[in-house]
Amino acid sequence: MDREDIERMAREAGIRLPTERFPALGSFTLPELMHFSDLIAAAERERNAKIAEETVCDTHLPTGVRIYGTRVAKAIRGQV
């Protein structure tokens, strides 16, 4: 996630961002801040789920149970 992603999510949450010309004009309400934090958390969960999906499988050595990345991705996304 880069600065542009964060700024986009802040605007999506209704946060008025300061500008170089008006640095003191940035403001937000608590609901906007909560919405922003939800967007950030969702973006991070999705990033981690995509990493998990790229993992074909792994074997838990003590039990021998095979762990598939797609199952982990579903758990990260709350789809289990």
Secondary structure, 3 states (H helix, E strand, C coil): CCHHHHHHHHHHCCCECCCCCCHHHCECCHHHHHHHHHHHHHHHHHHHHHHHHCCCEEEECCCCEEEEHHHHHHHHCCCC
